[in-house]
Amino acid sequence: MVDHLTRVTVHASGGRAAEMASALAARGFSVRVERRRFVAESTTVEAQEAKAWLRARGFADREFEVFLEYVRQWGIL
């Protein structure tokens, strides 16, 4: 089984950073502030889906970064 974590980072000093953080929270992301950035994380939303969703709401690619991490979960044999 492979799980994933989608992380979206936004510079908190950006003009629409708070608006984007609020939109991501409404989409189901957990949002926190870390080193002058908003960090939004989700294990249910895929990276491409998150990017398309933000673009559809008028946010430009230069306003955010999307990271995707895969984690393999080992079972018991």
N, C-alpha and C positions, 0 to 999 in steps of 0.2 A: 504494500500500500504506500502511495506517495501523497503527502500533503503539501500544500503550498501556502505561502504568505505573500500577499501583495502589499507593498508599502509605497505610499505617495508622500513625497516631501515637498514643502512649500516654504520659501523664505518668509518669515513673519513680517518682515519690513515691506513686502510687496503690497501694492495698492489694493488688490482684491484678495489678499491672503486669508483674512478672516471670513470673507464670503465663501471662498473655496473650502475652508475647513468646516464651515457650517454645512455646506452642501454634501461633503463627504460623510459627515456625521449622520446626516439625514438618510444617506444611502446605506448606512449600517457599518461604516468604518469606526473603529475606536480612534479618537484623536487626542494627541497630547502635544505639549510644547517642549522642545528639546533643542537647546543651543540656538536660540533665535530662529527656530523653524517649527512649523506645524508638521507633525508626523502622523499620518493616518494609516492604519493597518487593518487588513481584513483577510480572513481565511476562506471566505466564501465568494469573493469577487475576483475574477481573473484580471490580470494586468491589462490585456487588450480591451477588455470590457470597461475597466475603469478609465482608461485613456479615451475611448470613444465616448463614454458618458460625460466626461469633463469637456471634451471638445463640443459635444452637442449643446452644452450649456454656455458656450461662448468663451471658454478659457483656452488660451493659446499654449502650445507646447512649451514655450520658453518660461511659462509661469510655474511649472511643476516638473518633478522627476518621478518616474514610476520604476520600482524595483520589484522583481519577482524572485522569491527563494523557494526552492523545493527541499523538502525534508522527507527522507525515507524512514518509515516506521517498520521496525522488524518485529515479526510475530514470534511466537513460541512454536517450535516444531515438535 
